Amino acid sequence: MDFNMRVQRIDQAIQSDGIVPLEGLLRATGSSIPTLRRDLKYMRGKLGFPIVYSRKNNGYRYGSESGGEPVRVPAEAVLPHLWFSPSELPVLLAGYKSLRRLLESGAFSRLTEAEARAELARIYMKLGSGDRERKELLKRVTLEEEPESIPEAGVFETVGHALVSQRRLSVSVMPGVSSLEISPLRMISRRIGWLLAVWMHEASALALLPVDRIVSARELQTRTHFVSQRGLAAFLENAS
């Protein structure tokens, strides 16, 4: 189970039961004790979830360090979005596009065309939670080559979700840049790795950012900066 799913399971368990013992969280996430403790620390420190350990009740809950009644999860605490992993996305997207090309070329007989169209519809439904999200994914993700490097799954999923949702990101990038606000516009797979075409808000310019250089990413509620398809295409052609 990846990081984002574990965080979802931890939140669901505490929201449902109020107080959850360590063993309960281990069962819910299928993780080891060191992994679970790292996840809890990240949820408290980075995501803003008020998780505390209650010695009295021998379990984890949402509350204050001083005890007292359980507290609500603050509005600014945001669960990471579930999206595709770096290995899942190319398989689904390549399968969909290959099958669609075969259908458009008339490669199937009458007997098999109906089955192929049903399979295409099934894959299409897996590309997002709604029709708009699926269309944005097909428009904004380009498979050119199989990447040799794989970015961290949690960062990749957050970046991908912001891309198809047309939301800005606050990212930390190696080496040494503490925080940047970017608008993700296009994600491209090339042999050197996954690349993200972005609008850099501080510099007011387009840039091509390697996803594996992003060490942390947080989706913002602000919509992405508009860049015309012609302008973006011209930039990507010159950046190739």
N, C-alpha and C positions, 0 to 999 in steps of 0.2 A: 504494500500500500504506500503510495507516494505522500509527500508532506502535506499537500493541500487536502487530500482526502482524510488524513489523520486529524488535521485541525478541524475539519467539518465534523468528524465523529466525536471529538472531544467536546466541542460546543453542543452538539445534539444531546450527548449523554448528560452534561451538567444542566442544560436547559430543561431536560425531561425529568431528571431525578432530583435535582437540587443539590445533593451531596453525593459524590461518587468516589468510592475507595480506589486506591491505586490499582488493585487487581481488576476492578471494573473498567478502568480506562485502558489497561493493558489488553483486556479482552476486546474492547471496542475498536482499538487501533491495530491490534496484532503486532505491536512493536515491543522492543526491549525496554528495560527500565531506563538506561541512559538516553535512548532516543526519545522516550516519553518526556523525560525531564527537560531535554533540550527544547522539545516542542512547547511545553508549558512555559518555559522561560521566554521563548520567542513570542508566544501569544501575549504574555504580560508586558514584555518590554517593547516589542515592535508593533504589535497589532492593537494594543490597548485594552485587552480583556482583563478584568479585575479578578483573576483566578487566585484564590488563597487556599492554603491547606488548613483544615480545622482539626486540631489535635483532639478536641472534645468529641467530635463525630467521626474521626479517623477517615477523612475523605476530602476531596477537592470541591470547591464551590465558588460561585461568584459572590464577592463580598469585600470588606475592608480588612486590613491587617489587624485592626483593633477589635474585630469581632462584630457582634451586633447582628441586625437583620441582613438577609441577603440583599444585594443591590442589583439594579438593572444594568445590563451591559450598555455602556455609553454609546451614543449614536456614532461617534467617530471611530469606534472599534469596528474594523471591517474584516470579514473573513476573506481569505484568498479565493479567487474565482476558480471554479473547475473548468478546465479547458483541455485541449489535447496535449499530450506529451510530445517531445521532439521526435520520438520514434513512431507514434500513432499517426500524426498529421500527414506525413508524406505517403503512408500506405493508403489511407482513406482517400486523400485528394487525388493521388495518381490513379487509384482504382476507378474513381468516379469519372475522371477526365478520359481515361482510356476507353472505358465502356461507352461513354457518350460519343466519342469519335467513331467507334465501331458501328454504333447504331446510326449515326449520321451518314456513314459511308455505305450503308445497306449491306453490311457483311453477314447479317443473320437471315436465316430462312423464316418463312411465316410461322413455322412451328416453334422456333426458338426465340423469335423477336419479342413475344409477349413476356417470356421468362426474363429476358435481358432487360426489358423496360421495368419490370417489377424489381429486379435486383438494383437497377440504377436508382429507382425511387427509394429503396431501402437504404442505400448508401447516402443518398442526399439527405434523408431524415437524420442521419447520424452527424451531419456536418454542423449542427447548431440547434439551439433550443427554439428557434423561430425562423420563418422564411427570410426575414430581413437579415438576420445574423448569418444564415447560410449563403445568401447572395453576396454579402460583404466579404465573407471568407473567400469565396470563389474569385472575387474581384481583387482582393488585396493580398493574397498569398500566391507567390509564383514559385513553381518547382523548376529549377534549371539543371542542377546537378545534385548528386548525393553528397551531403556534407560530411567532411572527414572529422569535424569536431562537433560534439553535442553539448549544447548549453545546459545549465542547471534547470531542472524541470519546473521548479516553482516559479522562477523568473520567466521562463518561456511561456508558461501558462498565463501569468499575469499580463505579460506583454501582448500575447495573442488575443486575450479577451478584450483588452483596451483597444486593440487594432480594429476588431470587428464591431465593437461598441462605439467607435469613434470618440474615445475619451483620451484626454492627455494623461501623461505619466510623469511621476517624479522618480528619477532614477539616480543611482550611484554607479559610477563607471570607473573601471580601472584605467590608468593608475591615478589614484589620489584626488579625483573629483568628488566632492562631498555630495552635491545634489544638483541635478539639472531638470528643468521642466521641458518636456518634449511632446510633440504630437506625432504618434506613430502613423505612417501613411501606407507603407507597403512592406511586406516581409518576403525575403527572397532566399532560396536555398542555393548556395554555390559550393564548389568543392572545398573552399577555405572555411565554410561554416554558414550559419544563418546570419543574414544581414537585414538590418531594419532601416528603411528609408524614413527619415524623420524631419520635422521642422523644429529647429533649435530656437526656442523662444528668446533666450538671452542674446544670441547672436543674430536673430532674425534671418536665418539662412537654412537651406536644406543641407542634410548631411547623411552619410551612410554609416551606420553604427553596427559593429559586430555584436550580436546578441550575447555571445559568451564573454564579452567584456563588462556586461551589466551584472553587478554583484547584488543589487537589490532594486526592486521596482514596486511602486505603489500607484494604483489607478486613482486618478482624480475625477471629480464630478464635472469638470469643465470640458466642453466639446473641443475636438481637435481644430487646429488652425486650417483654414481652407487653402488648398493648393490645387490648381487645375490639373486635370489628367494630362493635358498637353505639356504643362510645365514640369510635372513630375516625370513624365516619359523622357523629356529632353534631358533632365538632370541624370536619370538612370543611364541613359545612353552614353553621356559624357563620362559618367563615373565608372563605366565598365572597364 
